[in-house]
Amino acid sequence: MEILAAILTQALHLALVLAAAPLVVGGTRWLKARMMGRTGAPPLQPLWDLLKLLRKRPVLAENASWISRAAPYAGATAALAALALVPSFSRGMAFAPLADLVLIAGLLAAGRVALALAGMDVGTAFGGLGAAREMSFAALAEPALLLVALVLAMLAGSTGLEAIGTLFQDGSLGLRVSLGLALVALLAVALAENGRIPVDNPATHLELTMVHEAMVLEASGRHLALWEAAAALRLTLWLALLAAIFFPFGTAPVGFAPLGWLVGLLAWGAKMAVLCLALAGLESAIAKMRVFRVPEFLGTALLLGLLAALLLFLSTRLA
C-alpha cells in the first residue's frame, strides 16, 4: 500500500508541475504587465505558444551537428528530472530517496551544459557570447548553491529535501541569522539560474545584453518549444524549491491521504502564486544591471552563503 501511494503521489506531482509550468511563466508575465499598467497576454499564452511551436519542424543551419538536434531534448529532460525530485503538495513520493540538493544541482548543470553546447554548435557570435556568459555566471552561482546546501545539511544532517522540509515544518529551528543569509543567497542564485532581472531580462533581444536568448537564436519549431519548456520547468523548479525548503507549511504527510493532498495542493498553489507575485513585483521595481556587474551580484550571494555556513558552524561549536 505504501508503494502504491508513493507511485500515485509521484504521478500526481508530475502532472501538477507539468500543468503549472506554463502557468507560472504566463502568470508572472501577466502580473508584471498589470503592475506596469498594461493589459498583458493571458496567463495561458505560453501554453498556446508551446503547442504552436511543437507542430512546426525545426530549421537547422547547414553546419549544425547532432548536438543541435539532441541538446533540446537533453535540456528539457534534465529540467523535468530535477523538477520531479522537488516535493510539491505531499511528501513520500516514489523518487523521494533521490531528492537531494546536490543531485538537483547536477541535473541543472547538465541542462546548462546542453544549452551552452547548442549555442556554440553553429558557430555564431551571439551563441558563443551567450554561452560564455552563461558558464561564467554558473561558476559563481553553483558554489553559492552548494554552500546553501551545506548550511541546510548542517541543520538537518542531510541534503535530502524530505529531511530538510520535515525539519522546517516542525518549527524546531526557529529564527536564525544563518538561515536568513542562506535564503537571500538562494534567491540570488535562483534569479541568475532563470535569467531574470537584475541578471538578465527574458523579454529583451538586445545583442549586448542577451544571455539566454543568445543561445536559442538558432532554435526553431520543436527545438525552440523544448527550450522554452525547459526554461518554464526551471522557473517552476526554483519556486517550488524555495517553497519546499523555507515555506513547507501545508505539505501533506507521507501515505495515502486524499484530504491531506487537497490541503497540500491548495497550500502549494497559494505559495506559488505568492512567489510569482513577488517575482513580478521585483522585476517591476528594479532594472537590469550591467553584464559586468553580474559577477559582483553573484559574488555577494557566494559571500552570504559562506557567512551563513561560518555562523552556523561557530554557533554549533559554541553551543
C-alpha positions, -999 to +999 in steps of 0.1 A: +000+000+000+028+024+008+045+017-025+012+023-044+007+056-025+043+067-033+038+059-070+004+077-071+019+107-053+048+109-078+024+106-108+001+134-094+032+155-087+045+152-123+010+160-137+008+190-114+042+206-122+037+200-160+004+218-159+018+245-136+050+253-155+034+273-184+010+290-160+039+301-137+056+318-167+024+333-181+011+343-147+044+361-138+043+379-172+006+389-167+012+402-132+042+422-143+022+437-171-006+447-148+018+463-124+032+484-152-003+495-163-006+472-193-032+446-201-007+419-209-012+385-225-034+359-208-016+337-183-021+306-205-004+323-235+029+303-230+010+271-233-006+281-266+028+292-279+044+258-270+016+239-287+020+260-318+058+255-319+055+218-313+036+215-346+064+231-366+095+214-379+128+229-367+150+246-393+187+239-388+218+256-401+238+238-428+268+233-404+247+222-375+258+189-360+239+163-340+244+185-309+218+209-322+194+181-326+200+163-293+206+193-270+170+205-267+158+170-257+187+167-232+180+201-217+142+195-213+148+160-198+173+173-173+149+201-162+120+177-159+141+151-140+152+178-115+116+191-110+103+155-104+126+154-073+113+186-057+082+179-035+051+200-041+019+191-024+029+160-005+059+140+009+066+104+003+070+104-035+085+074-052+116+095-061+119+109-026+151+090-018+167+107-048+155+142-039+189+155-030+201+191-034+234+180-048+217+158-074+193+186-084+223+209-088+239+184-110+208+180-132+206+218-136+243+219-145+237+192-172+208+212-187+230+243-187+258+225-205+234+212-231+221+248-237+257+262-239+267+235-264+237+242-285+245+279-286+281+272-297+274+244-321+265+266-352+294+289-345+276+323-345+289+352-325+258+356-304+256+319-295+292+319-283+287+352-264+257+339-246+273+305-238+304+322-224+283+345-202+261+316-190+290+294-180+309+323-163+278+331-142+274+295-133+310+294-120+298+317-092+262+305-088+269+268-084+293+273-054+268+296-037+241+269-042+264+242-027+272+265+003+234+268+009+232+230+007+260+228+033+241+251+057+209+230+053+229+198+057+244+211+089+210+217+103+191+186+090+220+162+089+213+155+052+210+173+019+177+154+011+147+176+006+125+153+027+146+156+058+151+194+053+114+201+047+103+180+077+127+198+099+114+232+088+078+221+090+083+210+126+093+246+136+121+234+159+148+256+142+132+289+150+147+321+135+184+320+127+206+346+110+223+318+090+190+308+076+182+343+065+216+347+048+211+313+031+176+324+019+190+356+004+218+337-013+194+311-027+172+339-041+201+355-059+211+321-074+175+315-085+174+348-103+207+341-121+197+305-130+165+316-146+179+346-164+156+370-145+161+407-137+185+420-125+208+394-140+191+391-174+159+403-190+138+375-205+119+400-226+148+417-243+166+409-276+194+434-274+226+418-286+249+433-260+228+422-230+214+388-241+224+357-222+197+330-225+182+344-257+215+345-274+219+307-271+185+299-286+185+324-315+192+295-339+164+273-325+130+270-341+100+247-342+100+218-318+135+226-307+125+261-296+095+247-279+117+223-259+140+251-248+111+273-238+096+243-219+129+237-201+130+274-191+095+272-177+103+240-158+134+256-143+115+286-131+088+263-116+116+242-100+132+271-083+100+285-069+089+250-058+124+245-042+120+277-022+086+267-011+096+232-002+126+243+019+117+276+036+079+275+034+069+238+038+036+245+057+005+227+044+025+198+028+007+165+031+024+138+051+036+105+038+010+080+027-024+079+011-043+109+024-068+124-001-079+152+022-043+160+031-034+160-006-062+185-013-050+208+015-014+204+003-025+212-033-042+244-022-013+254+000+012+248-028-008+268-053-011+297-028+027+296-022+035+295-059+011+324-065+027+345-038+062+337-051+051+346-087+037+379-074+069+386-055+090+379-086+068+402-108+070+429-082+108+426-080+111+428-118+088+458-120+106+477-093+143+473-104+162+475-136+186+451-152+222+456-141+251+458-165+266+425-175+299+433-159+281+438-125+266+403-125+298+387-111+296+411-082+260+402-076+267+365-076+299+371-056+277+387-029+255+356-029+286+334-026+298+355+003+264+353+020+264+315+017+299+314+032+289+337+061+258+315+067+280+284+069+306+300+092+280+315+115+262+282+118+294+263+124+306+287+151+272+287+168+270+249+169+306+247+182+300+272+209+267+256+220 
